[in-house]
Amino acid sequence: METLVVEQEQIQKKTFTNWVNAQLAKRRPPCMVLDLFNDFRDGSKLLDLLEVMSGQRLIKLVNIHIPDIIDGKPSIILGLIWTIILQYHIEELASSLSFSSRQSSMESLASLDSRSTLSSRSASSSPLPPRGSPLHNRFRVSARKALLLWVREQCHKAGCSINVKDFKASWRSGVVFLAIQYALHPDLVDLSKARTRSNKQNLEEAFHIAEKELRIPRLLDPDDVDVRDPDEKSIMTYVAQFLQYSKDLPVPEEETQTPYLTLPKSPSPINLPVHYTPAISASPLRQATPNQKAKEVTCWLVQAYDELLEGWDSTEGESYSERYHVFQTFLVSFNEQRRPIMPLLTAMRRTSKLSEEQQSLREAWDTLTDKLREYKVLLDMSLPAPLDAVAHWLLKTEKALAEEEGEPQDHGRAADDAREKQELLRACPEEMPQHVKTFQSFQNLDEYGNMMVPTDKMEELKRRFTSVRVTVKYHGIKLEYREHKHTVLDLLGQIRTKLRLWKRPYISPEAVRVLLQEWHDVVNTQELPSLLEAALHKLKQVSEKYSRKSALAADYHQVSQQVKQLEEDTAQVLEEVTTAKSTLGRVLLAWDSYSDDLSSLQAWLEQGSSTHSHGHRPLVTSESLAEWGSRQAHLNEVGNFLMEAADPQTSRSLAEELCRLNMRWAEFNKRNTFDSTAEPSADIQTRPQDIQALIREATLILKEPLETMAGPLRTYRKRLEVGLMVGK
């Protein structure tokens, strides 16, 4: 790495020495330097150089210390000469380049490689303006980029397919030098021979033609360019002489009509179709369908997105100012062009169902705007230190100050987020003064006196500090309100979820017991209803602050409406919680009653239908039949209630169970009613025997193995009770 730096320093020394001597040769009497580092130490040659430049704009030499020049420090002398070359020679030339005001610099750079033809509509609807505008001034493109654009233009004229991306490796083969010479004087160069020659042969040919035919001083040698990492400053210095030569050529008659750089052959993605200009879009002559408009705007957005990416990529490794200017050029032009299409996008937001073309438009718009936001953040984070730390703090604080977009799906997470942002803002008053101090003390000049961060960007940072200072004073109240609002909504959501479980059709008494236990856990252990009431109370307190802060007064009506609605929702939910407990209790009681009545009635019917060993059935009195009839009616009443509360499958099971029991009851009731009217005396005569039979049957029941489950136990007990009741 150190060796490479030394090599580049030597190449720069030779190139700059040759350039200085070329300028000093214009002096009367002419003079020259032999050793750049030594001859500039006394300042005389520097004065001679500046004398040659008299009549041109003054060169601002800053951050140059006289002792460093006197000492002949190589880095200082080279930096001084490069500043003079760049600001006087290259920038002067670049600022005179003109091109159509229809274009942006980035557009030209992105489109020069394109070879497509303009559509007839674009050609007819967008005539060239009568005058050009300076490329370097209008779009604030760096001298380097303007010079690179000019080189690409010459290659395009010469039919050279090389994509010139820089002033380094693109020049190693020598073909680009030859292409420039061919564009300036086609009769001097045979480009077809360049394919069969080596890099050094092409470079030697190009430098020889330039020196002998074009009278351009030979600042470089082939060995200086055909290396792994050519020196950019040296190549730029040499190439600028070709631009100077082109300016001194007489202008051909055909070019006097359109004194611009050749327009790119592809339609500019930064220019909308003509019917989107306000005057024409309202004209009845242009009545495109909504889908056609959506398709055209989508195409424009996709092209603009590609241009944005290419413009950004083209500034990779460039200075911060270069990348910022390219991005801002795109952004300003894009913001101007998008105005006519905003009504179309707004109308789409109000459309419930989008067509395929409209959906594509929305996706293209979102993709481009997301990328713009991403690049804005990257521009902040890539600021030179220590401004990068300042920008990072601003981004973090601005995120905390951002207004909420839409209604979040997760209110619990939104409440946590608002709480975290409040913590961040509490530290803001302590942190901000230090960042402001860092910003104000930043020396915005590099070692050569060049501005590192554009003035516009510095002003933007200053505005953002002011905005933070003003906004943070009241935004804490907004965040506090947001926290408690989402807390209330989160608790309402949790309780409503439980209510849906508690209200849904039931499947069994065991499931109801689980739900009732869950109700007690939610209400008594987790205390969600109490937390909801407390959060609502806090929300109401915070909302009152809106009426006392003039900066928040505009939001007070909306806040009041939200709080009122949440009060109503809370009251309704709390009432439903109370009702849910009552419902669960009634269902469980009904199920227990149903189970008891069913098992008792089944046992009684079984007992009453059995025949004793002596061949007689137990006697059923009218009083006993009436009592069990009442219990059978109650069983049906409870069963019907449960069928309404249960899920469909359980409801069908209950209905079938009741149906079987009722049929059995009807048959039993009919038989016993008939028997009691037909043989009253026989029943009385056999009563002692019946009693004996019942005693024997009860004894047998008591000897049966006993299952310790709830159902069998209940049936066992009811069979004993029925036996006693039948005997009455």
VOGU-3710 file (C-alpha; in Angstrom, 3 decimals, decimal comma):
1> metlvveqeq> 0,000/0,000/0,000  2,819/2,392/0,934  4,628/1,544/-2,315  1,486/2,358/-4,309  1,185/5,752/-2,617  4,809/6,560/-3,426  4,323/5,508/-7,056  1,212/7,663/-7,437  3,020/10,593/-5,815  5,806/10,292/-8,375
11> iqkktftnwv> 3,316/10,120/-11,256  1,474/13,153/-9,902  4,732/15,043/-9,544  5,639/14,383/-13,174  2,139/15,151/-14,475  1,727/18,321/-12,441  5,233/19,489/-13,373  4,398/19,069/-17,057  1,075/20,876/-16,605  2,685/23,774/-14,715
21> naqlakrrpp> 5,352/24,107/-17,392  2,647/24,100/-20,087  1,014/27,045/-18,302  4,292/28,860/-17,610  5,169/28,559/-21,295  2,368/31,094/-21,928  4,160/33,652/-19,756  6,244/36,431/-21,260  9,045/35,704/-20,870  8,323/31,998/-20,461
31> cmvldlfndf> 9,768/30,067/-17,573  9,661/26,546/-16,231  10,137/24,421/-13,144  12,639/21,611/-12,926  11,787/20,251/-9,479  8,228/20,908/-8,403  8,918/20,517/-4,709  12,017/22,731/-4,595  11,096/25,385/-7,159  7,888/26,327/-5,345
41> rdgsklldll> 9,577/26,830/-1,980  10,361/30,533/-2,420  6,951/31,326/-3,898  8,269/32,923/-7,083  7,097/30,171/-9,407  3,714/30,149/-7,671  3,412/33,882/-8,385  4,422/33,288/-12,004  1,730/30,621/-12,319  -0,897/32,912/-10,824
51> evmsgqrlik> 0,268/35,680/-13,163  -0,477/33,460/-16,144  -3,950/32,977/-14,724  -4,623/36,702/-14,432  -7,876/37,683/-16,012  -9,431/34,433/-14,873  -11,366/33,980/-11,653  -9,302/34,167/-8,490  -8,274/30,922/-6,877  -9,171/30,548/-3,224
61> lvnihipdii> -6,263/28,803/-1,551  -7,184/27,818/1,967  -5,727/25,553/4,602  -2,259/26,032/3,085  0,461/26,868/5,575  3,388/28,906/4,274  5,934/26,963/6,350  4,815/23,746/4,658  5,473/25,284/1,233  8,826/26,651/2,327
71> dgkpsiilgl> 9,759/23,201/3,590  8,761/21,747/0,223  6,520/19,064/1,714  5,473/16,845/-1,219  1,887/16,242/-0,057  1,319/19,976/0,497  2,825/21,038/-2,831  0,892/18,373/-4,745  -2,306/19,318/-2,929  -1,741/22,979/-3,768
81> iwtiilqyhi> -1,169/22,293/-7,462  -4,165/19,923/-7,626  -6,393/22,606/-6,067  -5,262/25,056/-8,744  -5,752/22,510/-11,548  -9,160/21,416/-10,319  -10,634/24,784/-9,412  -9,069/26,859/-12,173  -8,564/24,541/-15,079  -11,035/21,634/-14,830
91> eelasslsfs> -13,937/23,412/-13,134  -13,673/26,348/-15,541  -13,962/23,945/-18,439  -16,710/21,863/-16,821  -18,823/24,883/-15,970  -19,057/25,797/-19,636  -20,522/22,459/-20,695  -24,187/22,807/-21,627  -27,014/20,437/-22,240  -30,771/20,489/-22,591
101> srqssmesla> -32,661/21,803/-19,565  -34,944/18,822/-19,981  -32,288/16,602/-18,491  -30,667/16,144/-15,169  -27,005/15,289/-14,867  -27,822/11,953/-13,386  -30,214/11,260/-16,206  -27,484/11,825/-18,764  -24,979/9,674/-16,922  -27,523/6,922/-16,501
111> sldsrstlss> -28,738/7,043/-20,074  -25,675/7,621/-22,253  -25,100/3,912/-22,618  -28,624/3,386/-23,893  -29,016/3,103/-27,645  -32,791/2,940/-27,912  -34,745/5,444/-29,969  -37,130/8,024/-28,629  -40,742/7,244/-29,257  -42,482/9,463/-31,751
121> rsasssplpp> -44,745/10,819/-29,027  -41,819/11,758/-26,777  -39,989/13,338/-29,675  -42,933/15,396/-30,783  -44,219/16,344/-27,372  -40,903/17,383/-25,841  -39,052/19,649/-28,293  -35,611/20,859/-27,347  -35,588/24,252/-25,686  -33,935/27,028/-27,671
131> rgsplhnrfr> -31,090/27,395/-25,203  -28,965/25,099/-23,089  -27,994/25,535/-19,504  -24,591/24,961/-17,919  -24,321/21,391/-16,767  -21,982/22,170/-13,876  -24,015/25,126/-12,571  -27,615/24,080/-13,123  -27,332/20,622/-11,618  -24,394/21,212/-9,313
141> vsarkalllw> -22,561/18,213/-10,745  -18,917/17,960/-9,722  -16,215/18,846/-12,199  -15,170/15,207/-12,211  -18,643/14,040/-13,152  -19,029/16,704/-15,815  -15,696/15,736/-17,340  -16,698/12,076/-17,244  -19,960/12,946/-18,987  -18,055/14,750/-21,723
151> vreqchkagc> -15,754/11,729/-22,192  -18,738/9,410/-22,530  -20,195/11,749/-25,105  -17,020/11,632/-27,182  -16,924/7,827/-26,978  -20,516/7,721/-28,115  -19,708/9,932/-31,091  -16,772/7,693/-31,984  -18,880/4,535/-31,726  -16,736/3,221/-28,890
161> sinvkdfkas> -18,593/0,670/-26,745  -16,397/1,011/-23,643  -18,368/2,077/-20,579  -16,149/4,727/-18,990  -16,935/4,633/-15,276  -13,923/6,424/-13,825  -10,556/8,017/-14,489  -8,653/4,917/-13,491  -8,898/1,407/-14,957  -11,141/2,515/-17,850
171> wrsgvvflai> -8,117/4,220/-19,436  -5,500/1,448/-19,195  -6,071/0,109/-22,697  -5,573/3,516/-24,343  -8,719/3,023/-26,455  -10,648/5,794/-24,690  -7,882/8,314/-25,469  -8,009/7,251/-29,116  -11,827/7,464/-29,151  -11,700/11,061/-27,906
181> qyalhpdlvd> -9,174/11,926/-30,621  -11,353/10,197/-33,224  -14,379/12,222/-32,097  -12,338/15,423/-32,417  -10,488/14,486/-35,662  -11,732/11,268/-37,321  -9,039/11,495/-39,977  -6,211/11,119/-37,425  -7,183/7,804/-35,815  -7,975/4,313/-37,069
191> lskartrsnk> -9,862/2,734/-34,168  -9,974/-0,683/-35,835  -6,219/-1,096/-35,268  -6,609/-0,557/-31,526  -8,024/-4,064/-31,117  -4,801/-5,700/-32,282  -2,343/-3,544/-30,324  -1,222/-3,837/-26,717  -2,200/-1,332/-24,049  1,163/0,418/-24,154
201> qnleeafhia> 1,099/0,607/-27,954  -2,348/2,217/-27,904  -1,283/4,648/-25,186  1,886/5,596/-27,044  -0,095/6,125/-30,254  -2,648/8,298/-28,448  -0,026/10,422/-26,667  1,977/10,813/-29,886  -1,052/11,966/-31,906  -2,095/14,345/-29,147
211> ekelriprll> 1,354/15,898/-28,941  2,188/16,076/-32,655  -1,214/16,652/-34,248  -3,288/18,366/-31,553  -0,456/20,223/-29,817  -1,538/18,834/-26,444  1,446/18,601/-24,075  2,512/15,084/-23,175  1,869/15,007/-19,443  1,912/11,211/-19,101
221> dpddvdvrdp> 3,780/8,184/-20,376  2,240/4,766/-21,139  3,912/3,272/-18,079  2,072/5,803/-15,904  -1,352/4,616/-17,114  -0,964/0,901/-17,823  -0,730/-0,022/-14,143  -3,001/-1,833/-11,724  -4,323/1,365/-10,123  -3,770/4,422/-12,368
231> deksimtyva> -3,654/7,823/-10,687  -7,009/9,542/-11,112  -5,797/13,120/-10,683  -3,099/12,718/-13,313  -5,512/11,271/-15,872  -8,103/13,975/-15,167  -5,447/16,650/-15,633  -4,443/15,193/-18,987  -8,014/14,574/-20,232  -8,988/18,145/-19,366
241> qflqyskdlp> -6,559/19,299/-22,057  -8,628/17,458/-24,672  -11,721/19,253/-23,416  -9,806/22,534/-23,674  -8,807/21,617/-27,219  -12,431/20,857/-28,172  -13,516/24,277/-26,923  -10,934/25,973/-29,132  -12,186/24,192/-32,259  -14,510/26,117/-34,585
251> vpeeetqtpy> -18,135/25,080/-34,032  -19,648/23,240/-37,042  -22,659/24,967/-38,542  -25,048/22,132/-37,677  -24,048/22,336/-34,009  -24,742/26,062/-33,721  -28,461/25,287/-33,770  -28,342/22,982/-30,729  -25,264/23,735/-28,618  -25,811/20,879/-26,214
261> ltlpkspspi> -24,242/17,615/-25,360  -25,967/14,896/-27,358  -29,218/13,919/-25,716  -29,586/10,372/-24,487  -31,514/8,252/-26,922  -33,859/6,755/-24,342  -36,915/8,552/-22,932  -36,033/10,203/-19,674  -37,559/8,392/-16,723  -37,707/11,695/-14,905
271> nlpvhytpai> -40,093/13,151/-17,483  -43,737/12,154/-17,314  -45,823/11,604/-20,437  -46,979/14,943/-21,792  -50,629/14,482/-20,794  -49,684/14,591/-17,121  -48,854/18,258/-17,286  -51,705/20,106/-15,516  -53,000/21,982/-18,559  -53,156/18,985/-20,863
281> sasplrqatp> -54,408/16,475/-18,307  -57,584/18,541/-17,999  -58,062/18,742/-21,744  -60,814/16,655/-23,353  -58,283/15,776/-26,046  -56,522/13,542/-23,574  -58,978/11,147/-21,930  -56,917/8,098/-21,032  -58,611/5,409/-18,970  -57,598/5,059/-15,292
291> nqkakevtcw> -55,873/1,762/-16,049  -53,969/3,288/-18,971  -52,833/6,175/-16,764  -51,809/3,729/-14,041  -49,785/1,687/-16,525  -47,968/4,746/-17,892  -47,161/6,136/-14,450  -45,964/2,701/-13,322  -43,582/2,593/-16,278  -42,287/6,049/-15,346
301> lvqaydelle> -41,798/5,048/-11,707  -39,931/1,870/-12,660  -37,620/3,855/-14,939  -37,111/6,488/-12,247  -36,264/3,743/-9,761  -33,662/2,284/-12,131  -32,218/5,749/-12,668  -32,027/6,334/-8,932  -30,123/3,072/-8,433  -27,722/3,769/-11,286
311> gwdstegesy> -27,123/7,326/-10,133  -26,429/6,119/-6,618  -24,125/3,343/-7,805  -22,256/5,748/-10,076  -21,192/7,771/-7,029  -19,790/4,778/-5,164  -16,420/5,820/-3,795  -17,023/9,475/-4,651  -16,916/12,320/-2,163  -19,873/12,919/0,116
321> seryhvfqtf> -20,710/16,143/-1,733  -20,849/14,347/-5,066  -23,208/11,652/-3,837  -25,393/14,181/-2,021  -25,678/16,440/-5,087  -26,591/13,550/-7,373  -29,255/12,342/-4,944  -30,680/15,832/-4,417  -30,783/16,442/-8,161  -32,922/13,360/-8,582
331> lvsfneqrrp> -35,090/14,179/-5,572  -35,858/17,752/-6,633  -36,708/16,708/-10,174  -38,791/13,766/-8,960  -40,764/15,918/-6,521  -41,550/18,401/-9,278  -42,612/15,710/-11,725  -44,775/13,745/-9,309  -47,249/16,540/-8,563  -49,596/15,828/-11,488
341> implltamrr> -49,899/12,149/-10,535  -50,695/12,671/-6,853  -54,477/12,962/-7,514  -54,305/9,560/-9,218  -52,593/8,016/-6,187  -55,017/9,719/-3,807  -58,002/8,367/-5,731  -56,513/4,880/-5,546  -56,333/5,072/-1,751  -60,090/5,602/-1,677
351> tsklseeqqs> -60,707/2,612/-3,930  -61,724/-0,545/-2,093  -60,606/-2,919/-4,847  -57,664/-2,115/-7,107  -57,231/-3,327/-10,650  -54,088/-5,201/-11,624  -52,638/-2,019/-13,173  -53,423/0,027/-10,073  -51,888/-2,608/-7,807  -48,704/-2,516/-9,893
361> lreawdtltd> -48,674/1,268/-9,604  -48,972/1,128/-5,822  -46,121/-1,403/-5,598  -43,891/0,701/-7,876  -44,627/3,824/-5,834  -43,909/2,078/-2,532  -40,686/0,583/-3,884  -39,361/3,942/-5,057  -40,341/5,908/-1,939  -38,871/3,205/0,308
371> klreykvlld> -35,587/3,419/-1,588  -35,565/7,217/-1,291  -35,997/6,933/2,473  -33,230/4,339/2,621  -30,806/6,574/0,714  -31,652/9,560/2,903  -30,677/7,532/5,950  -27,490/6,327/4,246  -26,564/9,923/3,435  -26,964/10,783/7,098
381> mslpapldav> -24,933/7,807/8,278  -22,108/8,430/5,776  -21,453/12,012/6,854  -17,821/12,635/7,797  -17,021/12,171/11,474  -18,103/13,497/13,897  -21,214/14,587/11,976  -22,156/10,943/11,434  -22,726/10,574/15,192  -24,789/13,775/15,186
391> ahwllkteka> -26,922/12,470/12,308  -27,354/9,115/14,054  -28,680/10,891/17,141  -31,028/12,989/15,007  -32,381/9,906/13,235  -32,981/8,124/16,525  -34,693/11,159/18,055  -36,782/11,886/14,957  -37,989/8,297/14,962  -39,202/8,800/18,528
401> laeeegepqd> -40,905/12,039/17,478  -42,569/10,558/14,395  -46,340/10,542/14,325  -48,077/7,194/14,474  -48,974/5,844/11,038  -52,271/4,000/10,924  -53,630/1,745/13,643  -51,183/-0,938/14,790  -52,304/-4,544/14,998  -50,461/-5,249/18,253
411> hgraaddare> -51,594/-2,660/20,804  -49,429/-4,144/23,530  -46,318/-3,704/21,404  -47,423/-0,188/20,441  -47,783/0,726/24,127  -44,293/-0,634/24,855  -42,911/1,281/21,883  -44,454/4,541/23,117  -43,016/3,877/26,571  -39,526/3,295/25,134
421> kqellracpe> -39,726/6,494/23,088  -40,656/8,449/26,200  -37,510/7,149/27,885  -35,464/8,219/24,880  -36,969/11,717/24,850  -36,347/12,175/28,556  -32,629/12,025/27,783  -32,955/14,470/24,882  -32,526/17,736/26,883  -29,254/16,418/28,289
431> empqhvktfq> -27,855/15,000/25,038  -28,894/17,681/22,564  -26,527/20,507/23,690  -23,488/18,303/23,150  -24,583/17,317/19,646  -25,360/20,940/18,773  -21,899/21,907/19,976  -20,323/19,187/17,831  -22,288/20,387/14,812  -21,411/24,048/15,307
441> sfqnldeygn> -17,706/23,357/15,811  -17,382/21,124/12,731  -14,705/22,408/10,322  -16,301/21,784/6,953  -13,072/21,742/4,920  -10,733/18,951/3,939  -6,945/19,174/3,904  -7,020/20,892/0,527  -9,588/23,454/1,565  -12,496/21,796/-0,244
451> mmvptdkmee> -15,938/21,780/1,336  -16,752/18,283/2,586  -20,486/18,645/3,289  -22,639/20,827/1,010  -24,120/23,958/2,532  -27,630/22,678/1,821  -26,977/19,583/3,915  -25,567/21,643/6,776  -28,651/23,861/6,674  -30,849/20,778/6,674
461> lkrrftsvrv> -29,143/19,488/9,832  -29,616/22,872/11,459  -33,349/22,836/10,637  -33,665/19,338/12,046  -32,096/20,425/15,330  -34,601/23,271/15,553  -37,489/20,951/14,768  -36,395/18,499/17,466  -36,006/21,279/20,020  -39,525/22,582/19,349
471> tvkyhgikle> -41,280/19,238/18,968  -39,791/17,469/21,980  -41,441/19,979/24,334  -44,919/18,614/23,751  -44,411/15,285/22,006  -43,848/13,574/25,346  -47,525/14,223/26,124  -48,495/12,634/22,799  -46,407/9,584/23,576  -47,881/9,318/27,067
481> yrehkhtvld> -51,384/9,502/25,607  -50,417/6,953/22,949  -49,055/4,597/25,610  -52,231/4,623/27,726  -54,540/4,519/24,700  -52,870/1,379/23,393  -52,786/-0,082/26,908  -56,570/0,340/27,132  -57,024/-1,121/23,653  -54,714/-4,023/24,486
491> llgqirtklr> -56,621/-4,852/27,689  -59,935/-4,550/25,864  -58,613/-6,960/23,257  -57,456/-9,482/25,861  -60,766/-9,406/27,727  -62,813/-9,620/24,530  -60,831/-12,691/23,526  -61,751/-14,311/26,849  -65,368/-13,260/26,471  -65,572/-15,028/23,119
501> lwkrpyispe> -64,359/-18,209/24,805  -66,770/-17,825/27,708  -69,727/-17,156/25,406  -69,189/-19,823/22,814  -71,346/-23,006/22,850  -70,409/-25,392/25,637  -69,487/-29,053/25,216  -69,629/-30,512/28,716  -70,000/-29,601/32,390  -66,283/-30,233/32,865
511> avrvllqewh> -65,475/-27,665/30,165  -67,785/-25,153/31,840  -65,975/-25,681/35,149  -62,654/-24,955/33,390  -64,084/-21,766/31,883  -65,450/-20,646/35,226  -62,058/-21,222/36,821  -60,470/-19,231/34,010  -62,928/-16,399/34,650  -61,826/-16,256/38,289
521> dvvntqelps> -58,180/-16,279/37,184  -58,694/-13,389/34,742  -60,804/-11,298/37,111  -59,353/-12,080/40,534  -55,768/-13,198/39,870  -54,718/-11,245/36,754  -57,175/-8,462/37,604  -57,581/-7,479/33,952  -60,837/-5,565/34,544  -59,207/-3,563/37,347
531> lleaalhklk> -56,174/-2,852/35,175  -58,489/-1,721/32,387  -60,301/0,721/34,659  -56,984/2,093/35,958  -55,581/2,532/32,430  -58,734/4,306/31,306  -58,547/6,642/34,302  -54,917/7,483/33,454  -55,828/8,027/29,819  -58,521/10,531/30,797
541> qvsekysrks> -56,022/12,421/32,945  -53,472/12,643/30,125  -56,125/13,699/27,613  -56,904/16,753/29,722  -53,380/18,043/29,057  -54,360/18,556/25,426  -56,754/21,308/26,468  -54,016/23,098/28,413  -51,318/23,088/25,685  -51,810/25,441/22,758
551> alaadyhqvs> -49,549/23,300/20,560  -51,889/20,333/21,144  -55,205/22,185/21,079  -55,876/21,197/17,473  -55,897/17,526/18,488  -58,081/17,961/21,571  -61,404/17,290/19,831  -60,157/14,064/18,257  -58,609/12,945/21,550  -61,850/13,662/23,424
561> qqvkqleedt> -63,822/11,592/20,929  -61,392/8,702/21,274  -61,561/8,781/25,078  -65,359/8,912/25,016  -65,516/5,895/22,720  -63,084/3,964/24,908  -65,176/4,779/27,986  -68,242/3,309/26,285  -66,329/0,241/25,123  -64,905/-0,320/28,603
571> aqvleevtta> -68,305/-0,054/30,294  -69,788/-2,542/27,835  -66,927/-5,023/28,251  -67,025/-4,892/32,052  -70,770/-5,525/31,975  -70,225/-8,500/29,674  -67,614/-9,886/32,078  -70,148/-9,824/34,915  -72,812/-11,378/32,696  -70,391/-14,095/31,577
581> kstlgrvlla> -69,860/-15,273/35,151  -73,612/-15,410/35,748  -74,154/-17,348/32,525  -71,397/-19,844/33,275  -72,798/-20,383/36,761  -76,335/-20,986/35,485  -75,133/-23,391/32,806  -73,060/-25,377/35,287  -75,956/-25,511/37,779  -78,310/-26,620/35,013
591> wdsysddlss> -75,915/-29,336/33,910  -75,543/-30,659/37,459  -79,324/-30,601/37,907  -79,800/-32,341/34,561  -77,327/-35,070/35,459  -78,951/-35,655/38,876  -82,498/-35,755/37,517  -81,525/-37,940/34,588  -79,730/-40,546/36,676  -82,517/-40,573/39,300
601> lqawleqgss> -85,278/-40,920/36,740  -83,420/-43,621/34,841  -82,869/-45,546/38,060  -86,524/-45,175/39,092  -87,782/-46,302/35,704  -85,448/-49,268/35,747  -86,540/-50,160/39,265  -90,215/-49,724/38,480  -90,022/-51,830/35,347  -88,207/-54,806/36,882
611> thshghrplv> -90,098/-58,014/37,881  -89,568/-59,651/41,279  -88,785/-63,339/41,684  -92,383/-64,149/42,481  -93,446/-62,665/39,111  -94,903/-59,322/40,225  -93,709/-55,765/39,409  -93,379/-53,235/42,240  -96,443/-51,220/43,003  -96,317/-47,588/41,756
621> tseslaewgs> -98,680/-45,287/43,586  -100,318/-42,296/41,989  -98,489/-39,995/44,408  -95,131/-41,478/43,395  -96,005/-41,248/39,699  -96,988/-37,590/40,093  -93,775/-36,761/41,938  -91,591/-38,384/39,282  -93,656/-36,774/36,570  -92,750/-33,392/38,035
631> rqahlnevgn> -89,066/-34,342/38,014  -89,362/-35,560/34,433  -90,859/-32,211/33,385  -88,044/-30,345/35,156  -85,512/-32,555/33,407  -86,946/-31,573/30,029  -86,930/-27,904/30,962  -83,287/-28,032/32,002  -82,405/-30,154/28,972  -83,943/-27,639/26,586
641> flmeaadpqt> -81,949/-24,841/28,246  -78,733/-26,826/27,852  -79,485/-27,654/24,230  -79,637/-23,919/23,499  -76,349/-23,282/25,327  -74,411/-26,298/24,017  -72,570/-26,794/20,757  -74,471/-28,609/17,965  -73,010/-32,056/18,621  -73,642/-31,903/22,360
651> srslaeelcr> -77,093/-30,464/21,725  -77,978/-33,414/19,467  -76,740/-35,872/22,079  -78,880/-34,216/24,755  -81,912/-34,230/22,478  -81,508/-37,933/21,672  -80,987/-38,756/25,341  -84,120/-36,867/26,375  -86,104/-38,400/23,546  -85,238/-41,939/24,649
661> lnmrwaefnk> -86,043/-41,142/28,268  -89,342/-39,468/27,405  -90,424/-42,443/25,284  -89,569/-44,781/28,107  -91,404/-42,525/30,562  -94,498/-42,425/28,395  -94,557/-46,202/28,081  -93,992/-46,662/31,804  -96,630/-44,105/32,704  -99,180/-45,690/30,395
671> rntfdstaep> -98,596/-49,200/31,713  -98,756/-48,248/35,371  -101,841/-46,120/34,919  -103,622/-49,075/33,261  -102,502/-51,548/35,950  -103,692/-49,356/38,789  -107,212/-49,164/37,369  -107,510/-52,834/36,393  -106,280/-54,664/39,556  -106,423/-52,481/42,618
681> sadiqtrpqd> -107,204/-55,328/45,101  -104,410/-57,553/43,848  -101,826/-54,860/44,446  -102,962/-54,447/48,013  -102,891/-58,209/48,618  -99,399/-58,623/47,286  -97,939/-55,666/49,077  -96,159/-57,635/51,846  -94,549/-59,855/49,257  -93,464/-56,770/47,296
691> iqalireatl> -91,860/-55,359/50,399  -89,938/-58,555/50,922  -88,833/-58,486/47,284  -87,626/-54,909/47,619  -85,610/-55,804/50,693  -83,985/-58,691/48,878  -83,237/-56,486/45,857  -81,753/-53,743/48,056  -79,587/-56,365/49,736  -78,323/-57,517/46,356
701> ilkepletma> -77,604/-53,904/45,330  -75,569/-53,359/48,491  -73,494/-56,444/47,694  -72,610/-55,217/44,170  -68,991/-53,991/43,502  -68,907/-50,217/43,790  -67,121/-47,986/41,210  -65,688/-44,812/42,753  -66,548/-42,601/39,779  -69,007/-39,741/39,964
711> gplrtyrkrl> -71,474/-41,180/37,446  -71,700/-44,743/38,818  -71,874/-43,438/42,389  -74,762/-41,163/41,522  -76,629/-43,991/39,760  -75,952/-46,358/42,668  -77,385/-43,869/45,160  -80,437/-43,154/43,030  -81,203/-46,866/42,641  -81,333/-47,216/46,402
721> evglmvgk> -83,528/-44,102/46,731  -85,853/-45,304/44,003  -86,205/-48,657/45,664  -87,358/-47,008/48,852  -89,720/-44,623/47,039  -91,307/-47,399/45,020  -92,009/-49,196/48,210  -93,993/-46,299/49,668
//
